[in-house]
């Protein structure tokens, strides 16, 4: 959301969202890399210990190293 309360637009403030994961179940080498939105669902599946959907992308651990 921007300073005017707008969201859902094309500005950086509307599109870039921080993701903080605090978990012992996540690999310790993860850094501050920028990930693609399509990586979120497979990451959540990984965190929950469930199989990702067949159409979901594989997790790109190299990008996540930041």
CORDA-V584366 format. One record per helix or strand of 2 or more residues. SS is the DSSP state (h for helix, s for strand). FROM is the first residue (numbers start at 1). TO is the last residue. If there is no record, write none. Layout:
((SS,FROM,TO) (SS,FROM,TO))
This chain:
((h,12,15) (h,39,48) (h,61,64))
